[in-house]
Amino acid sequence: MSQTLINLLRIEYLLENKQFAEELGRNAEKTVEEEFTWEKSAETFIETYGETFDSRKELTRKLC
């Protein structure tokens, strides 16, 4: 079965099962609210920036 057909069947299921679709939406909203906060975004940015800075520092040290 092709992926397109599988996706169409999933959409059809959601359209026919409103209660399930609503529950899925509520769970998705909860996940977004918990996982994508400004605090977590800042932590990820600082961690990535630190790793990048450390990598550049190490590369500079090897080249000198």
C-alpha positions in Angstrom: 0.0 0.0 0.0 1.4 3.4 -0.9 2.1 6.1 1.7 -0.3 8.4 0.0 -3.1 5.9 0.3 -2.2 5.3 4.0 -2.4 9.0 4.7 -5.7 9.3 2.9 -7.1 6.5 5.1 -5.8 8.2 8.2 -7.5 11.4 7.2 -10.7 9.6 6.5 -10.6 7.9 9.9 -10.1 11.3 11.6 -13.0 12.8 9.7 -15.3 9.9 10.6 -14.2 9.8 14.3 -14.5 13.3 15.6 -14.1 12.4 19.2 -10.7 10.7 18.5 -9.6 13.7 16.3 -10.4 16.1 19.1 -8.5 14.1 21.6 -5.6 13.9 19.3 -5.7 17.6 18.9 -5.8 18.2 22.7 -2.8 15.9 23.2 -0.9 17.7 20.5 -1.6 21.1 22.0 -0.5 19.8 25.4 2.7 18.5 24.0 3.5 21.8 22.2 2.8 23.8 25.4 5.1 21.5 27.5 7.9 20.9 25.0 8.2 24.2 23.1 8.6 26.9 25.8 10.7 30.0 25.6 12.8 28.5 28.4 13.6 25.3 26.5 14.2 27.3 23.3 16.7 29.4 25.2 18.4 26.4 26.7 18.8 24.8 23.3 20.2 28.0 21.8 22.7 28.4 24.6 23.8 24.7 24.3 24.1 24.9 20.5 26.0 28.2 20.7 28.4 26.8 23.3 29.1 23.7 21.2 29.7 25.8 18.2 32.0 28.2 20.1 33.9 25.2 21.6 34.3 23.6 18.1 35.6 26.9 16.6 38.0 27.3 19.6 39.3 23.7 19.1 39.8 24.2 15.4 41.6 27.5 15.9 43.9 25.8 18.4 44.7 23.0 15.9 45.5 25.5 13.2 47.8 27.6 15.3 
